[in-house]
Amino acid sequence: MTPRRGEVWLVDFGEPVGREQAGIRPAVVVSTDALNEGPAGVVLVLPVTSARRDLPSHIEIEPGESGLDHPSYAKCEDAKSVSERRLIDRLGVVEPEPLFEIGRVLRYLLEL
C-alpha cells in the first residue's frame, strides 16, 4: 500500500541519535503524493507524541479518523525522511484542519 499525504502510519524509527525520536510510533505523512508514489522509496513524516507541551510547532490531532487512541501532537520540528520500508501499518488519516495547520507550521519553520 502506498502512503498518502495526511495519513497516519505506525513507523519504526529505529535507534536514536541524540534527541531523535526512536522506536515504533505513529507519524503523519507530509510528503506530496508525487514523492510517495515515485521511485525514491522514501516519505517525509512527522513523528507523533502524546505529550502535550504547548509548543507552537506541535499540532494537535484528535482520535477517531486518525486511528489514534487519544489526542496527540504532530511534531513539525522533527520532520524526517524515512524509507517506505519503515512503515509498518496505516492507522488512519488526519482531518483537513490539522493538516492545513501542519503545512502552515512547516512553511514557517522552513521559511517557505
C-alpha beads as a LAMMPS data file, in Angstrom:
LAMMPS data file: protein, C-alpha beads

112 atoms
111 bonds

1 atom types
1 bond types

-500.0 500.0 xlo xhi
-500.0 500.0 ylo yhi
-500.0 500.0 zlo zhi

Masses

1 110.0

Atoms # bond

1 1 1 0.000 0.000 0.000
2 1 1 1.364 3.422 -0.977
3 1 1 1.274 6.023 1.806
4 1 1 -0.671 9.202 1.056
5 1 1 -0.203 12.748 2.341
6 1 1 -2.155 13.208 5.572
7 1 1 -2.216 9.566 6.571
8 1 1 -1.089 8.388 9.994
9 1 1 1.226 5.363 9.915
10 1 1 2.967 3.306 12.546
11 1 1 6.668 3.823 11.777
12 1 1 9.798 2.070 13.023
13 1 1 12.236 4.944 13.594
14 1 1 14.967 2.581 14.773
15 1 1 17.715 3.554 17.207
16 1 1 18.003 7.243 18.154
17 1 1 20.974 9.558 17.946
18 1 1 20.802 12.391 20.464
19 1 1 17.228 13.603 20.931
20 1 1 15.777 11.982 17.808
21 1 1 12.509 10.089 18.002
22 1 1 13.090 6.374 18.232
23 1 1 11.319 3.062 18.253
24 1 1 7.907 2.283 16.847
25 1 1 5.471 5.186 16.987
26 1 1 2.798 6.920 14.906
27 1 1 3.770 9.521 12.322
28 1 1 1.933 11.758 9.854
29 1 1 2.947 11.539 6.190
30 1 1 3.536 15.099 4.933
31 1 1 5.324 14.500 1.632
32 1 1 3.445 15.045 -1.593
33 1 1 1.854 12.008 -3.187
34 1 1 4.138 12.509 -6.219
35 1 1 7.115 11.682 -3.975
36 1 1 5.231 8.931 -2.146
37 1 1 4.392 7.181 -5.443
38 1 1 7.787 7.788 -7.049
39 1 1 10.898 5.637 -7.286
40 1 1 12.779 7.297 -4.389
41 1 1 11.374 4.833 -1.847
42 1 1 11.194 7.469 0.904
43 1 1 8.443 9.500 2.551
44 1 1 8.624 12.614 4.696
45 1 1 6.931 12.126 8.071
46 1 1 6.324 13.934 11.342
47 1 1 6.603 11.830 14.495
48 1 1 3.558 11.978 16.760
49 1 1 3.699 12.304 20.543
50 1 1 1.013 12.008 23.186
51 1 1 2.819 14.508 25.439
52 1 1 1.165 17.935 25.400
53 1 1 3.906 20.551 25.605
54 1 1 2.004 23.588 24.267
55 1 1 4.688 24.235 21.644
56 1 1 3.623 26.212 18.557
57 1 1 5.322 23.597 16.366
58 1 1 3.119 20.800 17.774
59 1 1 -0.222 20.398 16.008
60 1 1 -2.994 18.559 17.822
61 1 1 -4.527 15.524 16.143
62 1 1 -7.780 14.154 17.516
63 1 1 -8.513 10.439 17.881
64 1 1 -11.080 8.873 15.601
65 1 1 -10.354 9.137 11.861
66 1 1 -6.636 9.430 12.655
67 1 1 -6.601 5.931 14.144
68 1 1 -5.012 7.308 17.307
69 1 1 -6.416 6.344 20.707
70 1 1 -6.153 9.777 22.337
71 1 1 -5.334 13.405 21.442
72 1 1 -1.789 13.515 20.106
73 1 1 0.573 16.051 18.569
74 1 1 2.435 16.096 15.253
75 1 1 5.976 17.354 15.950
76 1 1 6.613 19.646 12.975
77 1 1 10.140 20.439 14.152
78 1 1 11.044 16.736 13.775
79 1 1 10.283 16.296 10.048
80 1 1 12.164 13.249 8.848
81 1 1 12.642 11.382 5.593
82 1 1 12.302 7.623 6.116
83 1 1 12.412 4.584 3.876
84 1 1 8.958 3.350 2.977
85 1 1 10.164 0.012 4.400
86 1 1 9.977 1.612 7.882
87 1 1 6.195 1.996 7.510
88 1 1 4.501 -0.800 9.439
89 1 1 0.762 -0.176 9.310
90 1 1 -1.676 2.532 8.224
91 1 1 -3.659 3.773 11.227
92 1 1 -5.907 6.435 9.687
93 1 1 -5.970 9.932 8.263
94 1 1 -5.623 13.452 9.715
95 1 1 -8.615 15.775 9.358
96 1 1 -8.210 18.696 6.878
97 1 1 -7.864 21.472 9.502
98 1 1 -4.883 19.996 11.409
99 1 1 -3.280 19.013 8.088
100 1 1 -3.588 22.648 6.964
101 1 1 -2.024 23.792 10.260
102 1 1 0.837 21.319 9.805
103 1 1 1.518 22.819 6.378
104 1 1 1.413 26.343 7.817
105 1 1 3.907 25.475 10.563
106 1 1 6.240 23.677 8.133
107 1 1 6.225 26.721 5.830
108 1 1 7.122 28.904 8.824
109 1 1 9.871 26.583 10.107
110 1 1 11.419 26.217 6.637
111 1 1 10.867 29.866 5.636
112 1 1 8.902 28.871 2.521

Bonds

1 1 1 2
2 1 2 3
3 1 3 4
4 1 4 5
5 1 5 6
6 1 6 7
7 1 7 8
8 1 8 9
9 1 9 10
10 1 10 11
11 1 11 12
12 1 12 13
13 1 13 14
14 1 14 15
15 1 15 16
16 1 16 17
17 1 17 18
18 1 18 19
19 1 19 20
20 1 20 21
21 1 21 22
22 1 22 23
23 1 23 24
24 1 24 25
25 1 25 26
26 1 26 27
27 1 27 28
28 1 28 29
29 1 29 30
30 1 30 31
31 1 31 32
32 1 32 33
33 1 33 34
34 1 34 35
35 1 35 36
36 1 36 37
37 1 37 38
38 1 38 39
39 1 39 40
40 1 40 41
41 1 41 42
42 1 42 43
43 1 43 44
44 1 44 45
45 1 45 46
46 1 46 47
47 1 47 48
48 1 48 49
49 1 49 50
50 1 50 51
51 1 51 52
52 1 52 53
53 1 53 54
54 1 54 55
55 1 55 56
56 1 56 57
57 1 57 58
58 1 58 59
59 1 59 60
60 1 60 61
61 1 61 62
62 1 62 63
63 1 63 64
64 1 64 65
65 1 65 66
66 1 66 67
67 1 67 68
68 1 68 69
69 1 69 70
70 1 70 71
71 1 71 72
72 1 72 73
73 1 73 74
74 1 74 75
75 1 75 76
76 1 76 77
77 1 77 78
78 1 78 79
79 1 79 80
80 1 80 81
81 1 81 82
82 1 82 83
83 1 83 84
84 1 84 85
85 1 85 86
86 1 86 87
87 1 87 88
88 1 88 89
89 1 89 90
90 1 90 91
91 1 91 92
92 1 92 93
93 1 93 94
94 1 94 95
95 1 95 96
96 1 96 97
97 1 97 98
98 1 98 99
99 1 99 100
100 1 100 101
101 1 101 102
102 1 102 103
103 1 103 104
104 1 104 105
105 1 105 106
106 1 106 107
107 1 107 108
108 1 108 109
109 1 109 110
110 1 110 111
111 1 111 112
